[in-house]
């Protein structure tokens, strides 16, 4: 079997990687309301600028993580902290936590964790509610 590569060369015996099942990945329109609401919660609960991370899975689930980092404390110069809000579409809850991060090894230790109300974050992402 011969296939064309991106540079136009033919290659023998190599099959192209299958396309991912993009229909199963949640769309941005499914994620956006939860993302916006989590940012609203972050303005109430987190200090200063935040960073966000969104992860999606082929089964339609997604997580959103919003956090504010605090640099090393003068009394603990080897430890930084992250104040984190995390939403998971399957669990329909927002978890708030404080994480200590070892500056040298990047090892993370959970110091505090609590579940807070979602306040309308729930987005079904096309699945039947549990």
N, C-alpha and C positions, 0 to 999 in steps of 0.2 A: 504494500500500500504506500502511495506517495502523497505527501501533504505539502502544501505551501506554508512556509513560515512567514513571519511578519516582514522580514527583509527580502522576501521573494524567492529565497532558496528552497529547493525541494529537499525533503528529508524522507528517508525510507524507514518504514517500520515504526514510526512514532505516531500515535493517535493523539489528537487534540484533547485537552482536558474537557470534561463535560461542563456545560454551563451550569452555574448554581441555580437552584430552584428559587428564583427571585420572587415568585408569587407567594411563597410561604413566609418570607421575611416581612415583618410588619412595616407598613408604609409610614412615611414621615407624618402623614395626616393622622395616623393612629397614635403616634408617639407625641406629637406636638402639644396637645392639651395637658398631658401629664408633665411634660417638660416645663411648660409655662407655669403650671401650678407649683411645681417643685422649686422653680426660681422665685416665685412669690413667697413661699415658705422660707426659702434661704434668706431673703431680705429681712425677715422677721427674726430668724434664729442664728444666722451666721454673721460674723463681723468681717467687714472689708470685702475685697474682691474675691470672687469665687472662680473655680475651674469646674468644668462639667465633663462627664464621660457617659456615652450611651453605648450599650451593648445590645445586640439583637441575636436571636436564634431562629433557626429554620422552622421551629414549631410555632412561631408567632409571639413568643415571649420576648420581653425586653427589660433591661434594668437601666435606671438613670442614677448617676452618682454626682452629687454636687458637693464640693468641699472648699473650705478655706484653710490654708496652711499658715502655721505660725512658726517662725524661725526658731532656731535653738535659743533656749532661755539662758541668760547669763549664769545661772546657778546649775544648769544642766546643759553644757555646751555640746554634748554628744546626742541630744534628743530634740527632734522637731515634733510638731503636733499637727494633726489634721482634724478639724471639726467637720463631720461628714453627715450628709443626708442621703439616703439611698431608697429608691422606689423600685419594687419588682412587680411587674404586671400580674403575675400569677398569684402573688401573696396579697396584693391590694393593700399594702401598708407602707408607711414611711418609717424607716428606722433612722434614728439619730444616734451618732456615736462620736467618741473622742478616741483617736488613735495616736499612739506614740510611735514615732519613726526613728530608728537608730540611724544617725547621719552617716556612719561609716559603712554599715552593712545593708541598709534599707529595710531591715527586718521591722515588721509592724506588730504592735501589741495593742489589743483592744483594751482600753481603760474603762470606758463607760458605754452602755448601750441601752436604748429605750425605744419603744414603739410609740409614735405620735400619730394623731389623727390625719387622715389623708385630705380632708377638707375638699373633696371633689376631685381628687387626682385620678380616680378609677377610669381606666380606658380599657374596653374589652378586647380590642385588637382582633375582632372577628371570631372569637371563640365563644362557645356556650358557657355561661357563668356556672361556677361550681355550686 
